[in-house]
Amino acid sequence: MLSPFPGMDPYLENPNRWRGFHTRFIVALSEQLAERVGPNFYVEIPERVDIIELGSRTGKYILPDAYIVSTPTDPFGIQQADAIAPATLIEPFLVEETSERFLEIIEKESREIVTVIEVLSPTNKARNSEGLDAFMEKRRTIMSSQTHWMEIDLLRAGERPAAVAGKSDYYALLARAREKKQHTPYEVWFFNLRDRMPTIAVPLQPAFDDVPLNLQMAFDVTYQRARYPSILEYTHEPPAPPLRNEDAQWVQERVREWKKAVNG
């Protein structure tokens, strides 16, 4: 069953729903790309973990390679003769851990990362946050490298770079590696709530043509696989920010017609 909306479903912008949608959407994008970039390239889905001590802005952003399950206190089996000294009790640290997945297209022979694709999340867009700082630092780093950079923003809320702020409800941006130092304008696909999502161009290495990435197809696959109609229910208003009056009325009409069709 398809969404009530032709493109992005604003109900999925709810932060409580976003993480699951984000993961599923990344997988759908990966599957579509994998069929189109082979056999010379392949697609990976790395994970960035954000560990923040609450009340502090000194969070650390790491890419986990391995996880320690347990550490023996006496690895050599030697009994310690000294008595354990008393410890000072302090309040426990309040730590929050979040993870963000993204896409990398990698050249098969050299293992070189050719293209990075980020689907933005609320943590990437929250004003004056460590998540936004980390995202912008990664953005700057990759944009100054020989790796193509793509970002897809399906969230109306949150901060946006000045070049794209206020121009549409959603967008996808491409900065090509070979053109960054030539001050060539970025390629941007702007689209709104009432629009179908575009098919965008994903660049590889210069000897290879761009491959198409159909955002709408990936969204439709994600929506149906997750059975979102039974999860979202469409009984409340879409999450913040508030829709424009004409769009709010349009959303209500779409939901009403959709429910009528579903219920026969």
Buried (B, 14 or more C-beta within 10 A) or exposed (E): EEBBBBBBBBBBBBBEBBBBBBBBBBBBBBEBBBEBBEEEBBBEEEEBEBEBEEEEEEBEBEEEEEEEEEEEEEEEEEEEEEEEEEEEEEEEEEEEEBBBBBBBBBBEEEEEBBBBBBBBBBBBBBEEBBBBBBBEEBBEEBBEEEBBBBBBBBBBEBBBEEEBEEEBBBBBBBBBBEBBEEEEEBBBBBBBBBBBBBEBBBBBBEEEEBBBBBBBBBBBBBBEEBEBBEEBEBEEEBBEEEBEEEBBEBBBEBBEEBBEEEEE
